[in-house]
C-alpha cells in the first residue's frame, strides 16, 4: 500500500518546469563520507509522489477497530496497513501487504488512512476481514522437530497464505515468548505446510488429570 515520509520542498512548484521537484527529508538522514555528522537526505522525485501533510482534523473522533485501514509510524515514515486484532491493553496488530508482515503498534503510532485526490482528502473504508480458520492475524501453534523422535508445538501468528503450489502453505511469525502475548508480533518469519499448523487451544481450558493420561507440558518456549 506504500509509505510516506515528511519532507520540505526546495523548489517552487509553480516556477519549475517538468515533472520532478527537489525535496529535503525531515527524518531520513545520511552520513557523509569522511565525516562524523549526518545530514538530511535530498532527492528529486516526481510530483505524483508529493502531497500535502494530512491535516489533524482527520484524526478527530476516530475509533480504530478490526478492519480499519490505518497509517502506522515506524522506520521514520508512515506505512499503510490494516488492523487485524485489537489487543485489550490499547495496542493493535497491524497487517502490512508489501512486504507481508504483522506488527504490534500502540494507538499513538496510528492515524486513519486517507488519500489525496489533488483537491481534498478522502478517508479509506474499512476492510472485511477473512474469517478462515488460519486467517491473517490468527494465533496458532506450529510443530517443530527438536530431535529425531520428539516434536514440540510453539505459538505463532499467521501472516498470509502463500499462493501457488500443490499444497497449502502459510507465512507465519513465531512468537518470541509463548507466555507473553505482548510479544506476539515480534518473532521470526517462516513458511510452513498446513499439516504443521493447528489452532491454539482455549486459554481457559481446564481438565482433570489421572495417572497414565497423555498430556502436553509447557517447557521454555513450547
C-alpha positions in Angstrom: 0.0 0.0 0.0 3.0 2.3 0.1 4.7 4.6 2.6 5.1 8.4 3.1 7.9 10.4 4.6 7.9 14.1 5.8 9.9 16.4 3.6 10.3 20.1 2.7 10.0 21.3 -0.9 13.2 23.0 -2.0 11.7 24.3 -5.3 8.6 26.3 -6.0 6.1 24.0 -8.0 4.7 27.0 -9.9 8.1 28.1 -11.1 9.7 24.8 -12.0 9.0 23.1 -15.3 9.0 19.3 -15.6 7.5 16.5 -13.6 10.1 16.4 -10.8 10.8 18.5 -7.7 13.7 18.5 -5.2 12.8 17.7 -1.6 14.7 17.6 1.7 13.5 14.8 4.0 12.8 15.6 7.7 13.6 12.1 9.1 15.7 10.3 6.5 19.4 11.0 7.2 22.7 10.1 5.7 26.3 10.1 6.9 28.7 11.9 4.7 31.9 10.2 3.6 34.9 11.0 5.8 32.6 13.0 8.2 31.0 12.2 11.5 28.0 14.4 11.0 24.7 13.3 9.5 22.6 15.4 7.0 19.0 15.1 5.8 18.6 13.1 2.6 17.7 15.1 -0.5 16.1 13.7 -3.7 14.4 14.8 -6.9 11.2 12.9 -7.3 8.1 13.0 -9.4 5.2 15.3 -8.5 2.8 12.5 -8.3 4.7 11.2 -5.2 4.3 14.5 -3.4 1.3 15.6 -1.4 0.4 17.9 1.5 0.7 16.7 5.1 -2.6 15.2 6.2 -4.5 17.7 8.5 -5.0 17.0 12.1 -8.8 17.1 11.9 -8.8 13.7 10.1 -7.9 12.2 13.5 -10.9 13.7 15.3 -13.3 11.2 16.7 -11.5 8.2 15.0 -12.1 4.8 16.7 -9.8 2.1 15.4 -11.1 -1.4 15.2 -10.5 -4.7 13.3 -10.7 -3.9 9.6 -9.7 -0.3 9.9 -7.2 0.9 7.3 -4.6 2.9 9.1 -1.2 4.6 8.6 1.4 3.4 11.1 4.5 5.4 12.0 7.8 3.4 12.2 11.2 3.4 10.5 10.9 7.2 10.1 7.8 7.1 7.9 4.1 6.3 7.6 3.2 2.9 6.3 -0.3 1.8 5.3 -1.8 -1.3 6.8 -5.0 -2.9 8.1 -5.8 -3.5 11.8 -6.5 -7.2 12.2 -6.6 -7.7 16.0 -7.4 -5.2 18.8 -5.5 -6.0 22.0 -7.1 -5.3 25.4 -4.2 -3.2 26.5 -4.7 -0.5 24.0 -2.4 -1.8 21.2 -3.2 -3.3 17.8 -1.8 -5.9 15.5 -1.5 -4.3 12.0 -1.0 -6.3 8.8 1.1 -4.9 6.0 0.9 -6.3 2.5 4.2 -5.3 1.0 6.3 -6.9 2.3 3.9 -9.2 4.2 4.3 -8.7 7.9 2.4 -8.1 11.2 3.4 -5.6 13.8 2.1 -4.7 17.2 1.6 -1.0 17.5 0.2 1.5 20.0 -2.7 3.9 19.4 -0.2 6.8 19.4 1.6 5.3 16.3 -1.6 5.1 14.2 -3.6 7.6 12.2 -6.6 7.0 9.8 -5.5 6.4 6.2 -6.7 9.0 3.7 -5.9 9.5 0.0 -5.2 13.0 -1.5 -7.2 13.4 -4.7 -5.4 16.7 -5.7 -8.1 18.9 -4.1 -9.3 17.0 -1.0 -8.7 14.2 1.5 -10.8 11.0 1.2 -10.7 8.5 4.1 -10.5 4.8 3.3 -13.3 2.5 4.0 -12.8 -0.4 6.4 -12.0 -3.8 5.0 -13.9 -7.0 5.6 -11.5 -9.5 7.2 -11.3 -13.1 6.1 -12.7 -15.4 8.8 -10.9 -18.6 7.6 -9.5 -20.9 10.4 -6.0 -19.8 9.5 -6.7 -16.2 8.6 -4.2 -13.4 8.8 -3.5 -12.5 12.4 -4.8 -15.8 13.8 -2.9 -17.0 16.8 -2.0 -20.7 16.1 0.6 -23.3 17.1 3.1 -24.8 14.7 5.1 -28.0 15.2 8.9 -28.0 15.4 11.2 -31.1 15.5 13.8 -30.8 18.3 15.1 -34.4 17.9 14.7 -37.4 15.8 11.9 -38.7 18.0 10.4 -35.5 19.5 8.4 -32.6 18.3 7.1 -29.6 20.1 4.3 -27.1 19.4 5.1 -23.3 19.6 2.8 -20.3 19.3 2.8 -18.2 16.1 0.8 -15.7 14.1 -0.5 -16.3 10.6 0.8 -13.6 8.3 -0.6 -14.7 5.0 -1.4 -17.7 2.8 1.3 -18.4 0.2 -0.3 -18.5 -3.3 0.5 -21.2 -5.8 1.9 -24.7 -5.4 0.2 -28.0 -4.9 -0.1 -27.8 -1.1 -1.4 -25.0 1.1 1.4 -23.1 2.8 1.3 -20.2 5.2 3.8 -17.5 6.1 3.8 -17.3 9.9 5.6 -15.3 12.6 6.9 -17.1 15.6 6.1 -15.7 19.0 9.2 -14.7 20.9 7.6 -15.7 24.2 4.6 -18.1 24.3 3.7 -16.9 27.8 3.8 -13.2 26.9 1.4 -12.3 24.2 2.5 -8.7 24.2 5.5 -10.0 22.2 3.4 -12.0 19.8 4.2 -9.8 16.8 8.0 -9.7 17.3 9.3 -13.0 16.2 10.9 -14.5 13.0 9.1 -15.3 9.7 8.9 -18.8 8.3 6.8 -20.7 5.8 5.1 -23.9 6.9 2.8 -26.5 5.4 -0.8 -26.6 6.6 -0.2 -30.0 8.1 2.2 -28.4 10.6 -0.3 -25.8 11.9 -3.1 -26.2 14.4 -5.5 -23.8 16.2 -4.3 -22.7 19.7 -6.3 -24.5 22.5 -8.5 -22.3 24.6 -6.6 -20.5 27.3 -9.2 -21.3 29.9 -9.2 -25.0 29.1 -9.5 -27.0 32.3 -9.2 -30.7 32.8 -9.0 -33.4 35.5 -5.8 -35.5 35.2 -5.3 -39.1 36.2 -2.3 -41.4 36.2 -1.3 -42.7 32.7 -3.0 -39.7 30.9 -1.2 -38.3 27.9 -0.7 -34.6 28.4 1.2 -31.7 26.9 3.7 -29.8 29.2 4.8 -26.3 28.5 8.6 -26.0 28.8 10.7 -22.9 27.8 9.0 -21.9 24.5 6.8 -24.8 23.6 
